[in-house]
Structure formats: structure tokens, C-alpha cells
Amino acid sequence: MANLSGFVKRLRDIMRNDAGINGDAQRIEQIAWMLFLKVYDAKEQDWEWDDEDYESIIPDECRWSNWAHDETGKGITGDTLLNFVNNTLFPTLKNLPVDASTPIKKAIVQTTFADANNYMKDGVLLRQVINVIDELDLSDYEESHAFGEIYESILKELQSAGSAGEFYTPRAVTDFMAQMIDPQIGETMADFACGTGGFITSWLKALKQKVQTTDDEYAYSHSIYGIEKKQFPYMLCITNMLLHDLDVPQVFHDNSLLRDVLDYTVDDQFDVILMNPPYGGSEKAEVKNHFPADLASSETADLFMSVIMYRLKANGRAAVILPDGFLFGTDNAKINIKKKLLSEFNLHTVIRMPGSVFSPYTSITTNILFFDRTGPTKETWFYRLDMPEGYKHFSKTKPMKLEHFAPALEWWNDRQALSVDGFDKARCFTYKEMTEDLGFNLDQCGYPHEEEEILDPLDLIQRHEEERASLNAEIDRVLAEITALLGGAKE
């Protein structure tokens, strides 16, 4: 147990000497595939214990315990090890025979390795790294549980490893959202861009407290559904699920936006959706063809919002993180998505979050939209969560914590309009106010900008683009109204 605290540091110190590892992102990717094989090996030992007919999808020579585990100190190392990993292990795992009939718990090995890489070039250092990972005793409940926490810190490190941060939503945020959604035994929850599985683990943590019987246990382990487009976070997510004792993780390596939303049936819908859709990205032009013309936005977050609306069950609940651009945007697609949201769903609460929640990955301000499919919106409460006392902004060393949501929690159960220095902090708006008076501008109870914000240049450009698109749409709308008043356009 004692060696767990320095686990990541020990690995980093060894890898620093390897010429093949270039930067944090590669280092963590390297650790990730080895951890997956170590965790999967521990799982397979459990499965073999429970089922004497169990057969591994991995050929014997490629199973962790047969090439990586080294009790005698005489395991393969140096060039022999490097040659085995590069020319036997990787080609074998990438090409495992998988088809529609392969059980998920076996198929995940091939999908996990489809785009994985071995970056290390020094076989002796590679052996040292493998030995550190192999010291983990995942059959010991205490150690396995403690390692689940360590794994969480590895995912957190990702946040500062270049662009990898886009896959990580701070745990305080996912925990708060899962808590407010209040999971029930028997419900299914989905995340269509699940990254490393943060929302799924927060959901499982909240649901676990309600498990009492073996039937509950079964419902718990079959309660999640995830899709992740990018290979690396998918690998991290699968390992995360195995560490959380989900032996059959319903997480798929796929792109949620490549299916016609109109094709979804009740069977494709879920009781709960918890998500932080990727934003700022844009998809290939043909992706728009999967959406009705009026909802076909070029902004990824908008497209996910449509997917969420089509895949939420009647009476289902959702909590979704969206950037400010969604709230104030008045381009046609955004207006139509908001029309659909307010007229077919009950958008009951919008929590405005401080700008630095996702720091250092992005400084764009985000919001949590809570809605359900119980009928149209009658009124929506907006609440601004201010920075906690003593914080100027969140950072890697001073991240957001669950307790920082305490004021929002207190307000949630006893909703009242609040005003600070003449600015709305919490206020309720009726459907009519939001649609007719505000023209679908949901940018309410925001942060009064006393000092100018300094944004990352790319964030600044994106915000300007969103504001420009919004202004252009507003100008077009006003011109259309004037033209109509003047009796229609002259031929």
C-alpha cells in the first residue's frame, strides 16, 4: 500500500530517461495501455475463478501474467522485450478476431488497442516501468480500491497534458450534477461523449449508495451507456469501468453524431443523460446531414444537444454542460434548438459556473442546464454560482471542490430571487419572457464584468465568432421584420 502514493512519480522518473517519450501526453498514453492489460489480467483471473470454461480472447503468450509478470527477476527485458511488445503483442491485440457476436468484455481488448502505441525505445526502462505496474495487487480489495483513487489522479494529470484536458470534467462538477439528478435503481444513464468516464463514475458513486440486493447489484452494473470517439480516452474509460467492477462496460468506441437523429426509437432512449459535450470543435460537413435542416448547426455542442433531446426518455432527466455561446447565440440553428428545448422539455434550472472551472484547458464560461421530458417549460430559474471566498480563480493547484457548490445546493431546495450590487444572481423567467421578450437569449444572471477578462487567444477568437454570428442573425431577423412591415420584398 505504501508504494501507491509515489506510483505516478516512480513511473515518470523512469520514463524521463527514455528517448521515445515526448512530453506528458505520450507518457500518460504509455502508462494507460499497460495499466489496462494489468487490470484486465486481474479481471480475467476472477472470471476464470467464477467460470471454469472461461477462455481468454488474448493468446496465452500475450496475457500480462505470462510476459510482464516477473517473479524470478529473469523476465524478458532489453531488446527481446521491445521486440516482443512491438512485433508480437501489439499486432496480436490490434488484430484480435472480433465480430458482432463477441461478448463486450472480450471485444474491448481489440477496441482498446486499435490505435494504441508503444512509444518507449529502451527495453530495459520498459521492463522497469512494467515491474512498477505489476507490483499493484488488484486482488486485494483495499489496494484495488486505493488504486481506483490513484487512477483518478492520473486522469486529473491528463487535464494539464496539452489538449488531452478536453476529456476531463472536474470531479466536483460531475459529482454535483449526479447528486442533483438523484439516480434511482433500475434507471439507465448515458453520456454520448464520455471521455475518460467522469460522469459515469459520478453516477455509479451516487447510485451505489442505493444498492441493497443482488437484483440491485445487477441493475447497478447494467445502468450505464457511453460512447467515446477518440481512442485514448476510450482506453482510459474502459480501464476506469473495470476498476469500478463493471465487468461488461457498455462503453463503445464510436461517434455519436454519425447517425440520423430521426432514426432513434424508444429503444435508443435513456432515463438520464449526463454530459459535457465537446464544444468549440466542428465536425465534417456531412455530419450535418444526420440532423433536420433547422437543427443542423456547425457547432459540435449544438449537435450533441439535439442528440440528447432525441435520446431522452419520456419523463427522463438530463444535466448538460454548455458554453455561454449556446445561451446567447441567436443564429438560426441555436434558436431552433432552444425552441425545441423550451417547447418540448422542461428546462427548470440553469446554473451559471465561474469562468475558470475548466482552467487551464479553457477559460470559456460554462453552464449546467437541468431539464426533463415531462412537458414544455413553464418557467426557468437561473442561478449564478460565484467564486468561493478567498479565490480569484480556480487553477491546477486550487481546483474546484464539491463544497464550492454548497451555496447552489442550499438555494436549490429553497428557491428565491437574489440580487447582488444591483445585478441578478438568481431569478425566475417565464416561458413567455424567455421566448417573446428575450428572443431566446438565455444569457441571464451572468457575471457582471467589473474588470476585463483576459482570455486565451483561441477562446477569444471563438467567443468573437459566436458573438458575430449572433449579431448577424439578429440583424437578419430585424431586417426580415422591417421588410415584412414594408409589405414584402419588391420583385
C-alpha positions as CSV (number, residue, x, y, z in Angstrom):
1,M,0.0,0.0,0.0
2,A,2.8,2.4,0.9
3,N,4.2,2.3,-2.6
4,L,0.9,3.6,-4.1
5,S,1.5,7.2,-3.1
6,G,4.5,7.6,-5.2
7,F,3.2,5.4,-8.0
8,V,2.9,8.0,-10.8
9,K,6.1,9.8,-9.7
10,R,8.1,6.5,-9.9
11,L,6.8,5.8,-13.4
12,R,7.5,9.4,-14.5
13,D,11.1,9.2,-13.2
14,I,11.9,6.1,-15.2
15,M,10.3,7.3,-18.4
16,R,12.1,10.6,-18.3
17,N,15.2,8.7,-19.4
18,D,13.6,7.1,-22.5
19,A,14.2,8.9,-25.8
20,G,10.9,7.7,-27.2
21,I,8.7,9.5,-24.8
22,N,8.0,13.1,-25.8
23,G,6.0,15.0,-23.2
24,D,3.2,14.4,-20.7
25,A,0.5,13.2,-23.2
26,Q,2.7,10.4,-24.5
27,R,3.8,9.4,-21.1
28,I,0.3,9.0,-19.8
29,E,-0.7,7.2,-23.0
30,Q,2.1,4.7,-22.5
31,I,1.1,4.1,-18.8
32,A,-2.5,3.7,-19.9
33,W,-2.2,0.6,-22.2
34,M,0.0,-1.2,-19.6
35,L,-2.5,-0.4,-16.8
36,F,-5.3,-1.6,-19.0
37,L,-3.6,-5.0,-19.5
38,K,-2.7,-5.3,-15.8
39,V,-6.3,-4.5,-14.7
40,Y,-7.7,-6.8,-17.4
41,D,-5.5,-9.6,-16.3
42,A,-6.7,-9.3,-12.7
43,K,-10.3,-9.4,-14.0
44,E,-9.6,-12.5,-16.1
45,Q,-8.3,-14.3,-13.1
46,D,-11.7,-13.5,-11.4
47,W,-13.7,-14.6,-14.4
48,E,-11.7,-17.9,-14.6
49,W,-12.4,-18.5,-10.9
50,D,-16.1,-18.0,-11.4
51,D,-16.4,-19.9,-14.7
52,E,-14.1,-22.9,-15.3
53,D,-15.0,-22.8,-19.1
54,Y,-13.9,-19.2,-19.4
55,E,-11.5,-18.7,-22.4
56,S,-9.5,-15.6,-22.8
57,I,-9.6,-13.8,-26.1
58,I,-5.9,-13.0,-25.7
59,P,-3.5,-15.7,-26.8
60,D,-1.5,-17.1,-23.8
61,E,1.8,-15.6,-24.7
62,C,0.3,-12.1,-24.8
63,R,-1.5,-12.3,-21.4
64,W,0.1,-10.0,-18.9
65,S,0.8,-12.7,-16.4
66,N,2.8,-14.6,-19.0
67,W,5.1,-11.9,-20.3
68,A,5.0,-8.9,-18.0
69,H,4.8,-10.6,-14.5
70,D,8.3,-11.4,-13.4
71,E,8.5,-13.2,-10.1
72,T,12.1,-14.5,-10.5
73,G,13.7,-11.4,-11.9
74,K,14.5,-13.3,-15.1
75,G,11.7,-11.9,-17.2
76,I,12.4,-10.8,-20.8
77,T,14.0,-7.3,-20.9
78,G,16.1,-5.1,-23.3
79,D,15.7,-5.7,-27.0
80,T,14.0,-9.0,-26.5
81,L,11.2,-7.3,-24.6
82,L,11.0,-4.4,-27.0
83,N,10.8,-6.8,-30.0
84,F,8.1,-8.8,-28.3
85,V,6.0,-5.7,-27.5
86,N,6.3,-4.1,-30.9
87,N,6.2,-7.2,-33.2
88,T,4.1,-9.7,-31.3
89,L,2.0,-8.1,-28.5
90,F,0.7,-5.0,-30.4
91,P,0.0,-6.7,-33.8
92,T,-1.8,-9.6,-32.0
93,L,-4.0,-7.3,-29.8
94,K,-4.9,-4.9,-32.6
95,N,-6.0,-7.8,-34.8
96,L,-7.9,-10.0,-32.4
97,P,-10.9,-11.7,-34.1
98,V,-13.9,-9.7,-33.1
99,D,-17.4,-9.6,-34.6
100,A,-20.9,-8.8,-33.5
101,S,-21.2,-12.0,-31.5
102,T,-18.1,-11.3,-29.4
103,P,-19.0,-10.6,-25.8
104,I,-18.3,-6.9,-24.8
105,K,-15.9,-7.9,-22.1
106,K,-13.7,-9.6,-24.7
107,A,-14.2,-7.3,-27.6
108,I,-12.9,-4.3,-25.5
109,V,-9.4,-5.6,-25.7
110,Q,-9.3,-5.2,-29.5
111,T,-11.1,-1.8,-29.5
112,T,-8.8,-0.6,-26.7
113,F,-5.6,-1.4,-28.7
114,A,-6.9,-0.4,-32.2
115,D,-4.9,2.8,-32.1
116,A,-2.7,2.4,-29.1
117,N,1.1,2.9,-29.4
118,N,4.3,1.8,-27.6
119,Y,6.4,4.9,-27.5
120,M,9.3,3.6,-25.4
121,K,12.5,2.8,-27.2
122,D,14.6,1.4,-24.3
123,G,13.7,-2.2,-23.4
124,V,15.5,-2.0,-20.0
125,L,13.5,1.1,-18.9
126,L,10.3,-0.5,-20.3
127,R,10.9,-3.5,-18.0
128,Q,11.4,-1.2,-15.0
129,V,8.0,0.5,-15.8
130,I,6.3,-2.8,-16.2
131,N,7.7,-4.0,-12.9
132,V,6.3,-0.9,-11.1
133,I,2.8,-1.5,-12.6
134,D,3.0,-5.2,-11.9
135,E,3.6,-4.5,-8.1
136,L,-0.1,-3.4,-7.9
137,D,-2.1,-6.1,-6.1
138,L,-5.5,-5.7,-7.6
139,S,-6.8,-8.9,-6.0
140,D,-6.6,-7.1,-2.6
141,Y,-9.8,-5.2,-2.1
142,E,-8.2,-2.4,-0.1
143,E,-5.3,-1.9,-2.6
144,S,-7.6,-2.2,-5.6
145,H,-9.9,0.5,-4.1
146,A,-6.9,2.7,-3.3
147,F,-5.7,2.3,-6.8
148,G,-9.1,3.5,-8.1
149,E,-8.2,6.8,-6.4
150,I,-4.7,6.8,-7.9
151,Y,-6.2,6.3,-11.3
152,E,-8.4,9.3,-10.7
153,S,-5.3,11.3,-10.1
154,I,-3.8,10.0,-13.4
155,L,-6.9,11.2,-15.2
156,K,-6.6,14.6,-13.5
157,E,-3.0,14.9,-14.7
158,L,-4.3,14.5,-18.2
159,Q,-6.1,17.8,-17.8
160,S,-2.8,19.6,-18.0
161,A,-1.2,17.3,-20.6
162,G,-1.8,19.5,-23.6
163,S,-5.1,19.1,-25.4
164,A,-5.9,15.9,-23.5
165,G,-7.7,18.1,-21.0
166,E,-10.7,18.2,-23.2
167,F,-11.6,14.7,-22.0
168,Y,-11.7,15.6,-18.3
169,T,-14.5,17.4,-16.5
170,P,-13.6,18.3,-12.9
171,R,-14.9,15.7,-10.5
172,A,-16.6,18.3,-8.3
173,V,-18.8,19.2,-11.3
174,T,-19.7,15.7,-12.3
175,D,-20.4,14.8,-8.7
176,F,-22.7,17.8,-8.2
177,M,-24.6,17.0,-11.4
178,A,-25.1,13.3,-10.5
179,Q,-26.2,14.3,-7.0
180,M,-28.8,16.8,-8.3
181,I,-30.1,14.2,-10.8
182,D,-30.5,11.7,-7.9
183,P,-30.0,8.3,-9.6
184,Q,-32.6,5.5,-8.9
185,I,-32.1,1.7,-9.1
186,G,-33.4,0.4,-12.4
187,E,-32.6,3.6,-14.4
188,T,-30.2,3.8,-17.3
189,M,-27.8,6.7,-17.8
190,A,-26.0,7.7,-20.9
191,D,-23.1,10.0,-21.9
192,F,-22.6,10.3,-25.7
193,A,-19.1,11.8,-25.5
194,C,-17.9,10.1,-22.3
195,G,-14.2,10.9,-22.4
196,T,-12.5,9.0,-19.5
197,G,-15.8,8.2,-17.9
198,G,-16.1,11.0,-15.3
199,F,-19.9,11.4,-15.4
200,I,-20.3,7.6,-15.5
201,T,-18.2,7.2,-12.3
202,S,-20.1,10.0,-10.5
203,W,-23.4,8.4,-11.5
204,L,-22.2,5.0,-10.2
205,K,-20.9,6.5,-6.9
206,A,-24.3,8.1,-6.3
207,L,-26.3,5.0,-7.3
208,K,-24.1,2.6,-5.3
209,Q,-25.5,4.1,-2.1
210,K,-28.9,2.7,-3.0
211,V,-27.8,-0.9,-3.8
212,Q,-29.2,-3.3,-1.3
213,T,-30.0,-6.6,-3.0
214,T,-28.3,-8.8,-5.7
215,D,-31.0,-7.6,-8.1
216,D,-30.0,-4.0,-7.3
217,E,-26.4,-5.0,-7.9
218,Y,-27.3,-6.4,-11.4
219,A,-29.2,-3.2,-12.2
220,Y,-26.3,-1.1,-11.0
221,S,-23.8,-2.8,-13.2
222,H,-26.1,-2.5,-16.2
223,S,-27.1,1.1,-15.7
224,I,-24.6,2.9,-17.9
225,Y,-24.0,3.6,-21.6
226,G,-21.1,5.5,-23.0
227,I,-19.7,6.4,-26.4
228,E,-16.3,8.0,-27.0
229,K,-15.0,9.0,-30.4
230,K,-11.3,9.2,-29.5
231,Q,-9.2,6.1,-28.9
232,F,-7.1,7.3,-26.0
233,P,-9.8,8.5,-23.6
234,Y,-11.8,5.4,-24.6
235,M,-9.0,3.2,-23.3
236,L,-8.8,5.2,-20.1
237,C,-12.6,4.9,-19.7
238,I,-12.7,1.1,-20.2
239,T,-9.9,0.7,-17.5
240,N,-11.9,3.0,-15.2
241,M,-15.0,0.9,-15.6
242,L,-13.1,-2.4,-14.9
243,L,-11.7,-0.7,-11.8
244,H,-15.3,0.1,-10.8
245,D,-16.2,-3.6,-11.1
246,L,-18.2,-3.2,-14.3
247,D,-17.2,-6.4,-15.9
248,V,-19.3,-5.7,-19.0
249,P,-18.7,-2.0,-19.6
250,Q,-21.3,-0.7,-22.1
251,V,-18.9,1.8,-23.5
252,F,-18.3,2.0,-27.2
253,H,-15.6,3.5,-29.4
254,D,-17.8,5.4,-31.9
255,N,-19.0,8.8,-33.0
256,S,-22.5,9.7,-31.6
257,L,-23.0,12.3,-34.4
258,L,-22.9,9.8,-37.3
259,R,-26.4,8.5,-37.0
260,D,-29.6,10.2,-38.3
261,V,-31.3,11.6,-35.2
262,L,-34.7,10.9,-36.7
263,D,-33.9,7.2,-36.8
264,Y,-33.8,6.9,-33.0
265,T,-36.6,4.9,-31.4
266,V,-37.8,4.4,-27.8
267,D,-35.2,1.6,-27.5
268,D,-32.4,4.2,-28.1
269,Q,-33.6,6.4,-25.2
270,F,-32.4,6.7,-21.6
271,D,-33.8,7.7,-18.3
272,V,-30.9,10.0,-17.5
273,I,-28.3,11.8,-19.7
274,L,-25.3,13.4,-18.0
275,M,-22.9,15.2,-20.4
276,N,-20.3,17.8,-21.1
277,P,-20.5,17.8,-25.0
278,P,-17.3,18.8,-26.8
279,Y,-17.6,22.4,-27.8
280,G,-15.6,24.7,-30.0
281,G,-15.0,21.8,-32.3
282,S,-16.5,21.4,-35.7
283,E,-17.4,18.2,-37.4
284,K,-17.1,17.3,-41.1
285,A,-19.8,18.9,-43.3
286,E,-21.6,15.6,-43.9
287,V,-22.3,15.2,-40.2
288,K,-24.9,17.9,-40.5
289,N,-26.8,15.6,-42.9
290,H,-27.8,13.5,-39.9
291,F,-29.9,16.3,-38.4
292,P,-33.1,18.0,-39.6
293,A,-32.2,21.2,-41.6
294,D,-33.4,23.6,-38.9
295,L,-31.2,22.0,-36.2
296,A,-28.1,21.5,-38.4
297,S,-25.5,23.6,-36.6
298,S,-21.8,23.7,-37.4
299,E,-21.0,23.8,-33.6
300,T,-20.4,20.4,-32.0
301,A,-22.2,21.2,-28.7
302,D,-25.4,22.2,-30.6
303,L,-25.4,18.9,-32.5
304,F,-25.0,17.0,-29.2
305,M,-27.8,19.0,-27.7
306,S,-30.1,17.7,-30.5
307,V,-28.9,14.1,-30.0
308,I,-29.7,14.5,-26.2
309,M,-33.2,15.7,-26.9
310,Y,-33.9,12.8,-29.3
311,R,-32.5,10.2,-26.9
312,L,-34.1,11.3,-23.6
313,K,-37.0,9.1,-22.5
314,A,-40.4,10.5,-21.7
315,N,-40.2,11.7,-18.1
316,G,-36.4,11.3,-18.3
317,R,-33.9,13.8,-16.7
318,A,-30.8,15.5,-18.1
319,A,-28.0,17.7,-16.8
320,V,-25.7,19.1,-19.6
321,I,-22.8,21.5,-19.5
322,L,-22.9,24.1,-22.3
323,P,-20.8,27.2,-23.1
324,D,-22.2,30.7,-22.9
325,G,-22.4,30.8,-26.7
326,F,-25.3,28.4,-26.5
327,L,-27.2,30.7,-24.1
328,F,-26.8,34.0,-26.0
329,G,-26.5,32.6,-29.6
330,T,-29.2,33.8,-32.0
331,D,-28.1,32.1,-35.2
332,N,-30.9,30.0,-36.7
333,A,-29.8,26.6,-35.5
334,K,-29.3,27.7,-31.9
335,I,-32.7,29.5,-31.8
336,N,-34.4,26.4,-33.2
337,I,-32.6,24.1,-30.7
338,K,-33.7,26.4,-27.9
339,K,-37.2,26.5,-29.2
340,K,-37.3,22.7,-29.2
341,L,-35.8,22.6,-25.7
342,L,-38.3,25.0,-24.2
343,S,-41.4,23.8,-26.1
344,E,-40.9,20.0,-25.7
345,F,-38.8,19.8,-22.5
346,N,-39.0,21.4,-19.1
347,L,-35.8,23.5,-18.7
348,H,-36.2,24.1,-14.9
349,T,-32.7,25.3,-13.9
350,V,-29.6,26.9,-15.3
351,I,-26.6,27.1,-13.1
352,R,-24.0,29.7,-14.3
353,M,-20.5,28.5,-13.4
354,P,-17.4,30.7,-12.8
355,G,-15.1,31.1,-15.8
356,S,-12.1,29.2,-14.5
357,V,-13.8,25.8,-13.7
358,F,-12.0,24.2,-16.7
359,S,-8.8,26.0,-16.3
360,P,-6.1,25.6,-17.6
361,Y,-7.8,23.8,-20.6
362,T,-10.2,26.6,-21.5
363,S,-11.3,29.9,-19.9
364,I,-14.7,29.9,-21.7
365,T,-17.5,30.3,-19.2
366,T,-19.8,27.3,-18.9
367,N,-23.3,26.5,-17.6
368,I,-25.2,23.5,-16.3
369,L,-28.7,23.1,-17.9
370,F,-31.0,20.8,-15.9
371,F,-34.1,19.7,-17.8
372,D,-36.6,16.8,-18.0
373,R,-39.0,15.4,-20.5
374,T,-42.2,16.0,-18.6
375,G,-43.8,18.6,-20.8
376,P,-43.0,22.1,-22.0
377,T,-41.1,24.7,-19.9
378,K,-43.3,26.9,-17.9
379,E,-40.5,28.8,-16.0
380,T,-36.8,28.5,-15.7
381,W,-34.7,29.5,-12.7
382,F,-31.2,31.0,-13.4
383,Y,-28.6,30.9,-10.6
384,R,-25.1,32.3,-10.7
385,L,-22.5,30.4,-8.7
386,D,-19.9,32.9,-7.6
387,M,-16.2,32.2,-6.8
388,P,-15.8,31.0,-3.2
389,E,-14.3,33.3,-0.6
390,G,-10.6,33.7,-1.0
391,Y,-10.4,32.5,-4.6
392,K,-9.7,34.8,-7.5
393,H,-9.9,31.9,-9.9
394,F,-9.6,28.1,-9.9
395,S,-6.3,26.6,-11.1
396,K,-4.5,23.3,-11.2
397,T,-3.3,23.8,-7.6
398,K,-6.6,25.3,-6.4
399,P,-9.2,23.2,-8.3
400,M,-12.9,23.5,-7.8
401,K,-14.2,21.2,-5.0
402,L,-17.7,19.8,-4.3
403,E,-18.1,22.0,-1.3
404,H,-17.9,25.1,-3.6
405,F,-21.4,24.1,-4.8
406,A,-22.8,24.4,-1.3
407,P,-24.5,27.8,-1.9
408,A,-26.2,26.4,-5.1
409,L,-27.4,23.3,-3.1
410,E,-28.8,25.5,-0.4
411,W,-30.6,27.7,-2.9
412,W,-31.8,24.7,-4.9
413,N,-34.1,23.5,-2.2
414,D,-35.4,26.9,-1.3
415,R,-35.5,29.0,-4.5
416,Q,-35.6,32.7,-4.1
417,A,-34.7,35.6,-6.4
418,L,-31.4,37.1,-5.3
419,S,-29.6,40.3,-6.3
420,V,-26.1,41.4,-5.5
421,D,-24.9,45.0,-6.1
422,G,-27.9,45.6,-8.4
423,F,-27.2,42.6,-10.6
424,D,-29.4,39.5,-10.7
425,K,-27.8,36.5,-9.0
426,A,-30.9,34.2,-9.1
427,R,-34.1,34.9,-10.9
428,C,-37.0,33.0,-12.5
429,F,-38.2,33.7,-16.0
430,T,-41.4,32.5,-17.6
431,Y,-41.6,30.8,-21.0
432,K,-43.1,34.0,-22.5
433,E,-40.3,36.2,-21.1
434,M,-37.6,33.9,-22.5
435,T,-39.2,33.4,-25.9
436,E,-41.0,36.7,-26.7
437,D,-39.3,39.3,-24.5
438,L,-35.8,38.0,-24.6
439,G,-35.9,36.4,-28.1
440,F,-34.4,33.1,-26.8
441,N,-31.4,34.9,-25.2
442,L,-30.8,32.7,-22.1
443,D,-27.7,34.7,-21.0
444,Q,-29.3,35.8,-17.7
445,C,-27.9,36.2,-14.2
446,G,-24.4,36.2,-15.7
447,Y,-21.3,37.6,-14.2
448,P,-21.0,41.4,-14.0
449,H,-17.7,42.2,-15.7
450,E,-16.1,44.7,-13.5
451,E,-12.6,44.0,-14.9
452,E,-11.8,43.0,-18.4
453,E,-11.3,39.3,-18.8
454,I,-8.1,38.1,-20.4
455,L,-8.9,35.1,-22.4
456,D,-6.7,32.6,-24.2
457,P,-6.4,33.9,-27.9
458,L,-8.2,30.9,-29.3
459,D,-11.0,31.2,-26.8
460,L,-11.2,34.9,-27.6
461,I,-11.5,34.2,-31.3
462,Q,-14.2,31.6,-30.6
463,R,-16.2,34.0,-28.4
464,H,-15.9,36.8,-31.0
465,E,-17.1,34.3,-33.7
466,E,-20.1,33.3,-31.6
467,E,-20.9,36.9,-30.9
468,R,-20.6,37.9,-34.5
469,A,-22.8,35.0,-35.7
470,S,-25.3,36.0,-33.0
471,L,-25.3,39.7,-34.1
472,N,-25.6,38.8,-37.8
473,A,-28.6,36.6,-37.0
474,E,-30.2,39.4,-35.0
475,I,-29.6,41.9,-37.9
476,D,-31.2,39.4,-40.4
477,R,-34.2,38.9,-38.1
478,V,-34.8,42.7,-37.7
479,L,-34.3,43.3,-41.5
480,A,-36.8,40.5,-42.2
481,E,-39.3,42.2,-39.8
482,I,-38.8,45.6,-41.5
483,T,-39.2,44.0,-44.9
484,A,-42.5,42.4,-43.8
485,L,-43.7,45.7,-42.4
486,L,-43.0,47.4,-45.7
487,G,-45.3,45.0,-47.4
488,G,-42.8,42.3,-48.6
489,A,-39.8,42.5,-50.8
490,K,-40.3,44.1,-54.2
491,E,-39.6,41.9,-57.1
